[in-house]
Amino acid sequence: MLRPLDIAPKTVHFNSDSHELSSWLFTTDNINFLNSGSAKIVFQSIKNDTSRSGFEVYMHVTENAKLNPVDDLIACIYYEDKEIQTCC
């Protein structure tokens, strides 16, 4: 289980080429929908991640469409995008 306090809210990324710091935010770029219908979510900047490599979490498809977490995630992302487009 991932608690909100486990995700570092003030995380920064250091670009060694440009020597610049930038904020790191969790976005839909951290979610990959796989051909199998499952999804891979990559969490970075998690407390106690000593290797600083992040964690990959896989969401698998269920046979029951009403209980499929991947479809729910897709619907939530689509809903958020739709809300943003109609608001702005």
KEDO-50553 format. One record per atom (N, C-alpha, C, O, CB): residue in one letter; x, y, z negated. Coordinates in steps of 0.2 Angstrom, whole numbers, padded with zeros to 4 digits, always signed. Each point is the difference from the previous one (the first is absolute). Last residue first. Glycine has a CB too. Example, Ala and Ser with C-alpha at 12.3 -4.5 7.8 and 13.67 -1.06 7.14 Angstrom:
// KEDO-50553
S+0064-0011-0035 S+0004+0006-0001 S-0004+0005-0003 S+0003+0006-0001 S+0003-0009+0011 A-0004-0025-0010 A-0004+0006+0000 A+0004+0006+0000 A+0005-0001-0003 A-0014-0005-0003 
//
This chain:
// KEDO-50553
C-0054+0126+0099 C+0005+0005+0002 C-0001+0003+0007 C+0004+0004+0002 C+0004-0011-0009 C-0022-0010-0005 C+0001+0005-0004 C+0005+0006+0003 C-0001+0006-0002 C-0001-0015-0008 T-0003-0012+0021 T-0006+0004+0000 T+0001+0006-0005 T-0004+0005+0001 T-0003-0015+0002 Q+0025-0006-0001 Q-0002+0003+0007 Q-0006+0005+0000 Q+0000+0005+0003 Q+0006-0015+0002 I+0000-0003-0024 I+0005+0006+0001 I-0001+0003+0006 I+0000+0006+0001 I+0008-0013-0007 E-0022-0011+0001 E-0001+0005-0005 E+0005+0006+0002 E-0002+0006+0000 E-0003-0014-0009 K+0009-0012+0020 K-0006+0003+0003 K-0002+0006-0005 K-0002+0005+0003 K-0002-0016+0002 D+0022-0002-0012 D+0001+0003+0006 D-0006+0004+0003 D+0001+0006+0002 D+0008-0015+0001 E-0013-0005-0021 E+0004+0006-0002 E+0002+0004+0006 E+0000+0006+0000 E+0005-0013-0010 Y-0016-0013+0014 Y-0004+0004-0003 Y+0003+0007-0002 Y-0002+0005+0001 Y-0005-0015-0006 Y+0020-0008+0013 Y-0004+0003+0006 Y-0005+0005-0003 Y-0001+0005+0003 Y+0002-0016+0003 I+0011-0002-0021 I+0005+0005+0003 I-0004+0003+0006 I+0001+0006+0001 I+0009-0013-0003 C-0022-0009-0011 C+0002+0006-0004 C+0005+0005+0004 C-0001+0006+0000 C+0000-0013-0010 A-0005-0014+0020 A-0006+0005+0000 A+0002+0006-0004 A-0003+0005+0002 A-0005-0015-0001 I+0024-0007+0000 I-0001+0004+0007 I-0005+0005-0001 I+0000+0005+0003 I+0004-0016+0003 L-0001-0003-0024 L+0005+0005+0000 L-0001+0004+0007 L+0001+0006+0000 L+0007-0013-0007 D-0022-0011+0003 D-0002+0006-0004 D+0005+0005+0000 D-0001+0006+0000 D-0005-0014-0007 D+0010-0012+0019 D-0005+0004+0003 D-0002+0006-0004 D-0001+0005+0003 D-0003-0016+0003 V+0019-0004-0016 V+0003+0004+0006 V-0005+0004+0004 V+0002+0006+0001 V+0007-0015+0000 P-0015-0006-0019 P+0003+0007-0002 P+0003+0004+0005 P+0000+0006+0000 P+0002-0012-0011 N-0024-0012+0010 N+0007+0001+0004 N+0003+0007-0002 N-0002+0005+0002 N-0002-0013+0007 L-0018-0003-0014 L+0005+0000-0006 L+0007+0001+0003 L+0005-0001-0003 L-0012-0006-0004 K-0013+0005+0021 K-0002+0004-0006 K+0005+0001-0005 K+0000+0005-0004 K-0012-0008+0006 A+0015-0013+0016 A+0001+0007+0002 A-0002+0005-0005 A+0002+0006+0000 A-0004-0010+0012 N+0011-0021-0015 N-0006+0004-0001 N+0001+0007+0002 N+0003+0004-0004 N-0007-0012-0005 E+0022-0006+0010 E-0005-0003+0005 E-0006+0004-0001 E-0004+0001+0005 E+0009-0012-0005 T+0018+0023-0006 T-0004-0005-0002 T-0005-0002+0005 T-0002+0004+0004 T+0003+0000-0016 V+0025+0007+0012 V-0007+0000+0002 V-0004-0005-0003 V+0003-0006-0001 V+0001+0010+0012 H+0018+0008-0022 H-0002-0005+0005 H-0007+0001+0001 H-0004+0002-0004 H+0013-0010+0000 M+0012+0024-0004 M-0007-0001-0001 M-0002-0005+0005 M+0001+0001+0006 M-0003+0010-0011 Y+0027-0005-0007 Y-0004-0002+0006 Y-0007-0001-0002 Y-0002-0003-0006 Y+0012-0003+0010 V+0013+0021-0012 V-0006-0003-0002 V-0004-0002+0006 V-0001+0004+0004 V+0001+0002-0015 E+0026+0002+0003 E-0004-0001+0006 E-0006-0004-0003 E+0001-0005-0004 E+0008+0005+0013 F+0010+0018-0020 F-0004-0006+0000 F-0004-0001+0006 F-0004+0005+0001 F+0005-0005-0014 G+0024+0014+0007 G-0008+0001+0001 G-0003-0007-0001 G+0004-0005-0001 G-0003+0015+0008 S+0023-0003-0009 S-0002-0002+0007 S-0008+0000+0001 S-0002-0001+0005 S+0012-0006-0005 R+0007+0012-0019 R-0003+0005+0004 R-0002-0002+0007 R+0000+0004+0004 R+0008+0004-0011 S+0000-0021-0013 S+0004+0000+0006 S-0002+0006+0005 S+0003+0001+0005 S-0003-0014-0007 T-0010+0010-0020 T+0007+0001-0001 T+0004+0000+0007 T+0005+0003+0000 T-0006-0008-0012 D-0024+0010+0002 D+0003-0003+0007 D+0007+0001+0000 D+0002+0005+0003 D-0013-0003+0003 N-0004+0006-0024 N+0003-0006-0001 N+0002-0004+0007 N+0002-0006+0000 N-0008+0005-0011 K-0012+0019+0014 K+0004+0000-0006 K+0003-0007-0001 K-0004-0005+0002 K-0004+0014-0007 I+0002+0000+0029 I-0003-0003-0005 I+0005+0000-0006 I+0005-0002+0001 I-0013-0005+0007 S+0010+0016+0016 S+0000+0004-0006 S-0004-0003-0006 S-0003+0004-0003 S+0006+0006+0010 Q-0011-0019+0016 Q+0006+0003-0001 Q+0000+0004-0007 Q-0005+0002-0002 Q+0008-0002+0014 F-0018-0020+0003 F+0000+0005-0006 F+0007+0002-0001 F+0004-0004-0001 F-0015+0000-0004 V-0004-0008+0026 V+0006+0001-0003 V+0000+0006-0005 V-0002+0006+0002 V+0008-0010+0009 I-0023-0015+0002 I+0000+0007-0003 I+0007+0000-0003 I+0002-0004-0004 I-0014+0005+0002 K-0002-0016+0021 K+0006+0000-0004 K+0000+0007-0002 K+0001+0005+0004 K+0006-0014+0002 A-0028-0008+0004 A+0004+0006-0001 A+0006+0000-0004 A+0000-0004-0005 A-0011+0010+0007 S-0006-0024+0015 S+0002+0002-0007 S+0004+0007+0000 S+0001+0003+0006 S+0000-0015-0009 G-0008+0000+0023 G-0006+0003-0004 G+0002+0002-0007 G-0004+0004-0003 G-0004-0011+0010 S+0023-0002+0010 S-0004-0005-0003 S-0006+0002-0003 S-0005-0003-0003 S+0015-0003+0001 N+0006+0021+0012 N-0004-0004+0005 N-0004-0005-0003 N-0006-0002+0003 N+0015+0004+0005 L-0002+0019-0023 L+0003-0006+0003 L-0005-0003+0005 L-0006+0000-0001 L+0014-0002-0009 F-0004+0027-0002 F-0005-0005+0001 F+0003-0005+0005 F+0002+0002+0005 F-0012+0006-0007 N+0021+0010-0017 N+0000-0003+0007 N-0005-0006+0000 N-0001-0004-0004 N+0013+0007+0005 I-0005+0021-0016 I-0005-0006+0001 I+0001-0003+0007 I-0001+0004+0004 I-0007+0001-0013 N+0019+0015+0000 N+0002-0005-0004 N-0004-0007+0000 N+0001-0004-0003 N+0004+0013-0004 D-0010+0012+0018 D+0005-0002+0003 D+0003-0006-0004 D+0004-0004+0003 D-0001+0015+0002 T-0021+0002-0013 T-0002-0006+0004 T+0006-0003+0004 T+0000-0005+0003 T-0012+0010-0002 T+0019+0008-0023 T-0005+0002+0006 T-0001-0007+0003 T+0002-0005-0001 T+0003+0017+0003 F+0008+0000-0025 F-0003-0006+0003 F-0005+0002+0005 F-0004+0004-0001 F+0006-0011-0009 L+0020+0022+0004 L-0007-0001-0001 L-0002-0007+0003 L+0002-0002+0005 L-0004+0015-0006 W+0025+0003-0006 W-0002-0006+0003 W-0007-0001-0002 W-0002+0000-0006 W+0013-0005+0006 S+0006+0028+0004 S-0005-0004-0005 S-0002-0007+0004 S+0000+0000+0006 S-0004+0011-0011 S+0028+0000+0009 S-0007+0001+0002 S-0004-0004-0004 S+0002-0005-0003 S+0001+0008+0015 L+0024+0008-0008 L-0004-0004-0005 L-0007+0002+0003 L-0002+0005+0002 L+0009-0005-0012 E+0018+0000+0023 E-0006+0003-0003 E-0004-0004-0004 E+0000-0006+0001 E+0000+0013+0009 H+0021-0010+0005 H+0001+0002-0007 H-0006+0004-0003 H+0001+0005-0004 H+0011-0005+0006 S-0008-0011+0020 S-0001+0007-0001 S+0001+0003-0007 S+0000+0006-0001 S-0008-0008+0011 D+0012-0022-0005 D+0002+0004+0006 D+0000+0007-0001 D+0004+0004+0002 D-0008-0014+0005 S-0005-0005-0024 S+0007+0001+0000 S+0003+0003+0006 S+0006+0003+0000 S-0006-0013-0007 N-0023+0012-0006 N+0002-0001+0007 N+0007+0001+0000 N+0003+0005-0001 N-0014-0002+0006 F-0007-0009-0026 F+0006+0004+0002 F+0002-0003+0007 F+0001-0005+0001 F+0003+0007-0013 H-0028+0000-0003 H+0004-0004+0005 H+0006+0004+0002 H-0001+0006+0002 H-0009-0013+0002 V-0008+0007-0027 V+0003+0003+0006 V+0004-0005+0004 V+0003-0004-0003 V-0003+0015-0004 T-0022-0010-0013 T+0006-0003+0004 T+0002+0004+0005 T-0004+0003+0004 T-0001-0014-0007 K-0012+0013-0016 K+0005+0005+0002 K+0006-0003+0004 K+0005+0002-0001 K-0009+0005-0009 P-0014-0021+0001 P-0004+0006+0003 P+0005+0005+0003 P-0002+0004+0004 P-0007-0006-0011 A+0011-0025+0002 A+0003+0006-0002 A-0003+0006+0004 A+0001+0000+0006 A+0010-0006-0009 I-0022-0018-0005 I+0002+0004+0007 I+0003+0007-0002 I-0004+0004-0003 I-0005-0011+0010 D+0000-0007-0024 D+0006-0004+0003 D+0002+0003+0006 D+0006-0001+0002 D-0010-0009-0007 L-0016+0018-0007 L+0006+0003-0003 L+0007-0004+0003 L+0005+0002-0001 L-0012+0001-0009 P-0015-0010+0017 P+0002+0006+0003 P+0006+0003-0003 P+0004+0003+0003 P-0016-0001-0001 R+0009-0028-0002 R-0004+0005-0004 R+0003+0007+0004 R+0005+0000+0002 R-0006-0007-0013 L-0001-0020+0019 L+0004+0006+0000 L-0004+0006-0003 L-0006+0001+0002 L+0011-0005+0009 M-0004-0025-0012 M-0004+0006+0000 M+0004+0006+0000 M+0005+0001-0004 M-0014-0007-0002 
//
